[in-house]
Amino acid sequence: MTNLNLVRRCAVPVAILAMAANAAITPVSAQVFGPPSTFFGTIVDSAGDIPENTVVEAYIGETKCNTKDGKVLYATDGRNRIATYIIDVVSDEQKAGCGKRDSVVRIKIGDRFATQTGTWAAGPVELGVAFGSASPVPQPTAAPTATPNVAAIATSTSAARATSIANGTPAAALPTIGSVATIPAGSPGAGSPVPTTAGGLVTAGPGTALQDDDDGGFPVWGAVVIGLLVLAGIGGGAGVMLARSRSR
């Protein structure tokens, strides 16, 4: 057997072994784990404030089950300043001895374990912890502030104005929100608020000018003029009759 044939016969098994070794060290696909249990809550200590950025860890039994340490953070300032934490506790699929349904989770703040414990479950789990004689407190929340429904007020006001205008009231005569009726120009006390009685009825105060009826009614001065003309006619007729009787 020549050296060339020997090389050819050995080349095939070597190539097969190389392919097998390469397949053994190359992963088929990355392994996907289930979601962790995310523990969060407040931290209180009767001895005083816990330093910010203190390391936070999570344990199940004696196994540390967080892949990344948490830190103490403060949610508020001033007198309401309170420490909080958040940390992911991985499942048993990701790390042996860690999270399974109903596994007991212990939270470690710095070098101290809190006496309060939680139950592992995929997703968020709130657990407030405390040290010394302090008691756990809930997460701080902002108190809701009541605000007026500006859109509703504007809509109702516009509807009222539209109804009044449709009924024949001039738009200029309609009051706006917060407006006050005043004595018209040219009258004594012009510009001053019109006095009202209980119930909002407008009264004619001293010096308030009387206005003609704008609804088409007969004006008062017209009635006075007609009355004077009637009296003058009656007086003239009486004079004529008296003169005739004297001439006879």
VMD Tcl script that draws the C-alpha trace (Angstrom):
set ca {
  {0.00 0.00 0.00}
  {1.40 3.34 -1.02}
  {1.68 6.29 1.32}
  {-0.95 8.16 -0.75}
  {-3.55 5.46 -0.25}
  {-2.80 5.32 3.47}
  {-3.40 9.06 3.81}
  {-6.69 8.82 1.94}
  {-7.95 5.99 4.16}
  {-7.12 7.87 7.36}
  {-8.57 11.19 6.20}
  {-12.20 10.04 6.28}
  {-12.31 8.88 9.95}
  {-10.49 12.04 11.05}
  {-13.04 14.25 9.27}
  {-15.92 12.37 10.90}
  {-14.40 12.74 14.37}
  {-13.87 16.47 13.79}
  {-17.50 16.96 12.79}
  {-18.73 15.05 15.84}
  {-16.55 17.08 18.19}
  {-17.76 20.34 16.64}
  {-21.41 19.30 17.07}
  {-20.78 18.41 20.71}
  {-19.44 21.85 21.62}
  {-21.99 23.88 19.56}
  {-25.38 24.36 21.35}
  {-28.45 23.61 19.27}
  {-30.39 26.56 20.74}
  {-30.30 28.81 23.80}
  {-32.39 27.49 26.70}
  {-35.40 29.62 27.62}
  {-36.46 29.84 31.28}
  {-39.79 30.75 32.79}
  {-40.35 34.24 34.27}
  {-38.92 35.03 37.71}
  {-40.82 36.16 40.78}
  {-40.23 39.90 41.26}
  {-40.28 40.80 44.96}
  {-40.66 44.46 45.94}
  {-41.71 46.51 48.96}
  {-40.68 48.91 51.70}
  {-37.94 48.50 54.34}
  {-38.23 50.02 57.82}
  {-35.85 49.80 60.77}
  {-36.60 51.01 64.29}
  {-32.88 51.80 64.70}
  {-32.98 54.45 61.96}
  {-32.58 54.88 58.22}
  {-30.98 52.10 56.21}
  {-28.16 53.45 54.00}
  {-29.09 53.91 50.38}
  {-27.58 51.38 47.94}
  {-27.32 48.69 50.64}
  {-27.19 45.29 48.88}
  {-30.45 43.28 48.74}
  {-30.47 39.49 48.16}
  {-33.13 36.77 47.98}
  {-32.82 33.22 49.32}
  {-34.85 30.03 49.16}
  {-33.56 27.78 51.87}
  {-29.77 28.27 51.80}
  {-29.63 28.96 48.06}
  {-29.17 32.50 46.80}
  {-31.76 32.79 44.03}
  {-31.16 36.22 42.52}
  {-28.79 36.46 39.58}
  {-28.38 40.21 40.12}
  {-28.30 41.91 43.52}
  {-30.85 44.56 44.33}
  {-30.20 47.86 46.15}
  {-31.97 49.93 48.78}
  {-33.57 53.01 47.19}
  {-35.61 55.83 48.70}
  {-38.97 56.55 47.10}
  {-39.75 59.93 48.73}
  {-37.98 62.87 50.36}
  {-38.35 64.85 53.56}
  {-40.30 63.51 56.52}
  {-42.02 60.89 54.35}
  {-38.69 59.42 53.22}
  {-38.95 55.62 53.10}
  {-36.62 52.87 51.83}
  {-37.73 50.43 49.13}
  {-36.30 47.47 47.21}
  {-36.98 45.33 44.14}
  {-35.31 42.04 43.20}
  {-35.90 39.11 40.82}
  {-36.01 35.59 42.30}
  {-35.33 33.03 39.55}
  {-37.12 29.72 39.06}
  {-35.85 26.22 39.71}
  {-35.60 25.78 35.92}
  {-32.91 28.44 35.83}
  {-31.12 27.54 39.05}
  {-31.53 24.31 41.01}
  {-33.03 24.76 44.47}
  {-34.71 28.06 43.59}
  {-38.25 29.13 42.79}
  {-41.09 26.65 42.63}
  {-44.75 27.20 43.31}
  {-45.19 28.07 47.03}
  {-41.42 28.10 47.79}
  {-40.62 30.34 50.80}
  {-38.49 33.37 49.89}
  {-36.32 35.22 52.43}
  {-35.08 38.76 51.84}
  {-31.63 39.75 53.06}
  {-30.79 43.45 53.51}
  {-27.08 43.93 53.93}
  {-26.05 41.24 56.42}
  {-29.51 40.80 58.03}
  {-32.40 38.55 57.08}
  {-35.87 40.05 57.53}
  {-38.29 37.99 59.63}
  {-41.03 38.53 57.04}
  {-41.07 35.96 54.22}
  {-42.96 35.66 50.93}
  {-44.22 32.90 48.64}
  {-42.63 32.42 45.24}
  {-44.91 32.89 42.25}
  {-44.08 34.02 38.73}
  {-44.75 37.75 38.45}
  {-44.78 40.62 40.98}
  {-45.02 39.88 44.72}
  {-45.21 42.71 47.28}
  {-43.45 42.07 50.59}
  {-42.75 44.85 53.06}
  {-39.98 44.00 55.55}
  {-38.98 45.47 58.90}
  {-36.22 45.24 61.50}
  {-36.23 45.79 65.26}
  {-39.54 46.83 66.77}
  {-40.79 48.42 63.54}
  {-43.71 47.03 61.55}
  {-43.88 46.73 57.75}
  {-45.62 49.56 55.94}
  {-47.33 49.56 52.51}
  {-45.89 51.13 49.40}
  {-46.38 54.93 49.39}
  {-48.99 56.14 46.92}
  {-49.87 59.65 45.80}
  {-53.25 60.89 47.01}
  {-55.59 61.64 44.10}
  {-56.46 65.30 43.60}
  {-60.02 66.18 42.58}
  {-60.09 68.40 39.51}
  {-63.13 70.14 38.03}
  {-64.54 68.69 34.85}
  {-63.80 71.71 32.69}
  {-65.04 70.03 29.51}
  {-68.43 69.21 31.07}
  {-68.84 72.76 32.41}
  {-67.98 74.27 29.03}
  {-70.39 71.93 27.23}
  {-73.32 72.68 29.55}
  {-72.69 76.44 29.36}
  {-72.55 76.38 25.56}
  {-75.77 74.36 25.41}
  {-77.55 76.85 27.69}
  {-76.41 79.80 25.57}
  {-77.47 78.06 22.36}
  {-80.95 77.37 23.82}
  {-81.38 80.99 24.91}
  {-80.33 82.32 21.49}
  {-82.76 79.93 19.76}
  {-85.56 81.30 21.99}
  {-84.85 84.85 20.77}
  {-82.44 86.17 23.40}
  {-79.62 88.17 21.77}
  {-76.22 86.53 22.32}
  {-74.78 89.83 23.59}
  {-77.39 89.91 26.36}
  {-76.42 86.50 27.75}
  {-74.21 86.55 30.85}
  {-70.95 84.66 30.94}
  {-69.61 82.56 33.85}
  {-68.67 84.87 36.70}
  {-70.20 88.02 35.07}
  {-72.16 90.60 37.10}
  {-75.00 92.74 35.68}
  {-74.25 96.49 35.87}
  {-76.28 99.70 35.48}
  {-76.16 100.77 31.79}
  {-74.20 103.79 30.57}
  {-76.05 107.14 30.66}
  {-77.93 106.31 33.88}
  {-77.04 107.46 37.42}
  {-74.56 105.02 38.93}
  {-73.54 103.62 35.53}
  {-71.12 100.72 35.80}
  {-72.19 99.77 39.32}
  {-73.68 96.32 40.00}
  {-77.46 96.13 39.70}
  {-78.89 95.49 43.22}
  {-80.71 92.20 43.61}
  {-83.08 90.76 46.17}
  {-82.99 87.25 47.60}
  {-83.48 84.80 44.80}
  {-81.56 86.89 42.28}
  {-84.45 89.22 41.19}
  {-83.23 92.55 39.86}
  {-84.68 95.62 41.57}
  {-84.78 99.22 40.41}
  {-82.67 101.19 42.83}
  {-82.65 104.95 43.31}
  {-81.72 106.73 40.11}
  {-82.11 103.63 37.94}
  {-83.39 104.68 34.51}
  {-86.61 103.08 33.29}
  {-86.24 101.48 29.87}
  {-88.82 101.19 27.13}
  {-90.31 97.82 26.51}
  {-88.20 96.03 23.86}
  {-90.86 93.38 23.19}
  {-93.02 95.65 20.95}
  {-95.49 96.80 23.72}
  {-97.04 100.32 23.53}
  {-94.72 102.87 25.27}
  {-95.96 104.78 28.34}
  {-95.26 108.20 26.83}
  {-97.52 107.37 23.85}
  {-100.47 106.73 26.16}
  {-99.88 110.07 27.89}
  {-99.85 111.98 24.57}
  {-103.11 110.33 23.41}
  {-104.77 111.19 26.72}
  {-103.82 114.85 26.33}
  {-105.15 114.94 22.77}
  {-108.47 113.44 23.90}
  {-108.81 116.04 26.63}
  {-108.00 118.83 24.17}
  {-110.67 117.57 21.75}
  {-113.30 117.39 24.45}
  {-112.48 120.93 25.61}
  {-112.66 122.31 22.04}
  {-116.06 120.77 21.40}
  {-117.44 122.16 24.62}
  {-116.26 125.66 23.65}
  {-117.98 125.53 20.25}
  {-121.26 124.47 21.75}
  {-121.09 127.25 24.34}
  {-120.44 129.90 21.65}
  {-123.47 128.78 19.58}
  {-125.78 128.95 22.55}
  {-124.74 132.56 23.28}
  {-125.27 133.69 19.69}
  {-128.90 132.61 19.81}
}
mol new
graphics top color blue
foreach p $ca { graphics top sphere $p radius 0.5 }
foreach p [lrange $ca 0 end-1] q [lrange $ca 1 end] { graphics top cylinder $p $q radius 0.2 }
display resetview
